[in-house]
Amino acid sequence: MNPEHSARQRVCFVLQIKPDRLEEYRRRHAAVWPDMIAALQHTGWHNYSLFLTPTGQLIGYLETENFQLAQTGMRDEPINALWQSEMRDFFVQTTSKDPDQLMSPLEEVFHID
């Protein structure tokens, strides 16, 4: 096991993209703003990946030392507020929260290492 990764939490979450916005969501994520990527890396989002099903289920995965601190750090980044406002309409939501506030980690029940 790589010692650099041993102290990291593995976080997985699921969100839902509106079916009529899937192509645009893919297009936007093919060109994530460099400042947004830098902010994610700076605030502890490592090995961050998003996966999208044909029905719009979005599955996110990342590794971080502390997910709550990583989320809080991103909320303090000005670029994140702009990105969230741009992305808000892509998500099926039942609240008025930004998409990044809807991330609720799934329970990890198995890991091979």
Stockholm file with secondary structure:
# STOCKHOLM 1.0

chainA/1-113         MNPEHSARQRVCFVLQIKPDRLEEYRRRHAAVWPDMIAALQHTGWHNYSLFLTPTGQLIGYLETENFQLAQTGMRDEPINALWQSEMRDFFVQTTSKDPDQLMSPLEEVFHID
#=GR chainA/1-113 SS CCHHHHTCEEEEEEEEBCGGGHHHHHHHHTTCCHHHHHHHHHTTCEEEEEEECTTCEEEEEEEESCHHHHHHHHHTCHHHHHHHHHHGGGBCCSSSSCGGGSCCCCCCCCCCC
#=GC SS_cons         CCHHHHTCEEEEEEEEBCGGGHHHHHHHHTTCCHHHHHHHHHTTCEEEEEEECTTCEEEEEEEESCHHHHHHHHHTCHHHHHHHHHHGGGBCCSSSSCGGGSCCCCCCCCCCC
//
